[in-house]
Amino acid sequence: MMTKPRPSLRVISDGAHGGPFNMALDESLFRKQIQKKDPHSILRFYRFDEPTLTIGYGMWRAANSSMEGGTQMIRRITGGGIVSHTPQDLTYSLIMPLDSTPSLKRAEDSYYLIHDLLKNSFKSLSLSAELYQTGDSNHGQKKISYCFDSPVLHDVMLEGKKIAGAGQKRSFGYLLHQGSIAWGEVLHVNPVALEQEFCGSFAGNLADAFKLSIREIGANKIKIEANG
């Protein structure tokens, strides 16, 4: 009897793009996974090519009507507050079937699991990050707030500052987890921190935790698949 190959984690190291492109690609990849009932997972690393505000889905109307200024504002498909992205920040999206592990099915448990793996990945950079352990687990908040000014339960902290947060969406048995890392704060603590080393560590930790094999996928290939 042939053994069924284990699901893979498809890792995409993408470049810097505009806000509309980044959010549209994440949503397209998420919808395609649902449509295909794909057992595999996707981890995409990317940046924004100009300062951009992404706004959690549930608070778009209130934020859009009350904010002024020339910074581009884009609504995310995921929840959470307002995230101010700079070209230096490292962003990632993780798309997984919810049946990968029972811990993904409850929002609070999934934030803890993914952010604990993220926290452990900073060890590859000789950094001692920790998870924020007080406050509400209000990742789907609807009040107007800036993500990196307001840590919530299980956000990743470094030397008392929030360096990583995320928003999520669940639909038809799949999870989309969009996270942002204040890479400038990482470099402030460790000026020689290597992004490639960190991304490899995080992908490896995810693969080990969910028993996935790692496949490197070219950014152009994944964009073709998302549009196909």
N, C-alpha and C positions, 0 to 999 in steps of 0.2 A: 504494500500500500504506500502510495506517495504521501509524504508529509506536506502539509500546507505551509507555504513560506510565511514567516512572521511578517506582520505589517511593518512598514518603513516610516521613518521620519524624513521627509523630503526637505532638505535645507537649501534655502535660496539666499545668497548674499547679493542683495540688490543695491542699486546706487541711490543717489539723491534725486527726488522728483517733486513736482508740485503737489500741494495738498489734495486737490480733486483727484489726481491720478492715483495717489497712494491710497486714499479711502475707497475709490472705485475698484482698485485691484484687489484689496483685501475682501471687499464685499463679493466681488465676482468669484474669487477663489472659494470663499465660504459657500456661496450658492451652488457652485459646481460640485463641491464635495457632497452636499446634500442631494443634489440631483442624481449623481452617479452612485450614491450610497457607498462612497469610497472608504475602505477600511484603513487607509493610510492617513498619516498626519502631515501637516505642512508647518514649517517654521521659516518665516521670512524676515530678514533683517533689512532695514532701509533707513533713509533719512529724508528730511524735508529740505528742499533747495532754497527756501526763503522762510523768514519768520512767519509762522502760521498758528492760528488758534483752532484746535479741534474741540468740538463741543458735544457732550454726551447727548444721545438721542432724545432723552426725556426732558432736557432743559433747553433745547434749541430755541423755542419761541421766546422764552423769557430772556435768555441771554442775547439773542439777536436784536431784540427790540430795545435793550437797555445799554448796549455797548456802542462806543463810538471809536473812531480812529481808522487808520489806513491798513492795519494788519488784516490779512486774509483770514476769514472765518469759514470753517467747513464743519458740517454736521457729521459725527461718527455714527455708524450703525450700532455701536456699543454704548453702554451707559457710562456713568461717571460725570465728573465735573469738566471744567475747562482746562485743557492742557496747552500750554504755551511752548511750541516746538521751535527750536533754533536749528540751523544747519549743523551745529555741533552735537546735538542730542542724537542718541541711538534709539531707534524705534524697532519694535518687532511685532509680528502677529503670529499667533499659534492657533491652528485649526485642528481639532481632534474629534473623533467619535466619542460621545459621552460614555459609551460602554467600555472604553479603554480601561477604566478602573472605577470602582464605586465612589472614590473620593472626588471625582469630577462632577457628580450629579448634584451635589449641594454647592451653591455658590461660595459660601464661606470656606468650605473645605478645599475647594479647587483653588481659590486665591492662596490659601496657606500652602498647598502642595506646590504649585507653580512658583510662588515667590520664595519658598524655602529652597527649591532647586536653583533659583536665580541667586539667592543669597550665597549658597555654597559655591556657585561659579566664580564669585569674586575672590575666593581663596586662591584661584590660579593667578591672581594679580597681587597676592600677598596683602589683601584687604580683608578686614574683619567687619563685614556688614551684619546687620541684625534686622529682625522683623519688628515692626511697630506693634506693641502689645496692648495698647490702651485705646479707648475711644470706640466709636461705632464701626461696624463693618458695612458702612453705607456707600459701597462702590456704585450703586445705582442711583445716587442722590440726585434730587431735582432742584435743590437750592443752588443759587449761583455761587460758585467757589472755584478758585484756581487749584488745580490738582496738587502742585508741588508746594503750595502754601499750607495745605490742610491734609496732613497724613491721616489715614484711617487704618483700621486693624489689618495687619499683615502686609502693609507697605514696607518696602526695603529702605533701611536707614543706614547712613554712614557718618560717623562722628557727629551724631545729633541732627543731621539733615536728611530729608527725604531724597533719595536718589532714584527710586523706581516705583511707579504705580501702574495701574491698569484698569481697563473697563472690559466688560464681557457681554456677549449675547449668546443665547441658546435658542436653537430652532431645529425641529425635526431630528433630534438625537445627536446634534453636533454642537460643539463649542467653538466660538471665536473669542480669543483672548488677545486684546491689543494692549501692548505695554510700551512705556516710554522710560528711557534711562537718561538721567542728566549726566552725560559723559564728561562735561566740563568739570563737574564736582568730583568725578572719579579721578580725572587728571590732576585736580588740585591736591588731592591726597597722595596720588602716585603718578607723577609726571611721565613715567616711562611705561604706563599701562598700555598693553597692546590689545586693541579691539578684536583682532583676529583670534588671539588666544582666548579671550573671554567668550566670544561667540562659539568657538569650538568646544569650550568647557560646558557652556550652557546646553548646547545640542547634545553633547555626550551624556550629561546628567539627565536630560529628558529621555533620551533613548534608553538609558539604564533603568530609569524609574518605570517606564511604560513598556519595557521589553520590545523595543523597536530596533530595527537595523537602520543605519544612517545612509541616505543617498543624497549626494550633492547634485542639485538641479540648477541648470543655467537660468539666469534671470529672463533671458529672451524666450526660452522654452516655456517657462511657466506663464508668461504673458500671452503667448500664443494659445496655450491650453485654456487660460481663463477666458479668452475671447472666442474660443472655438465652440 
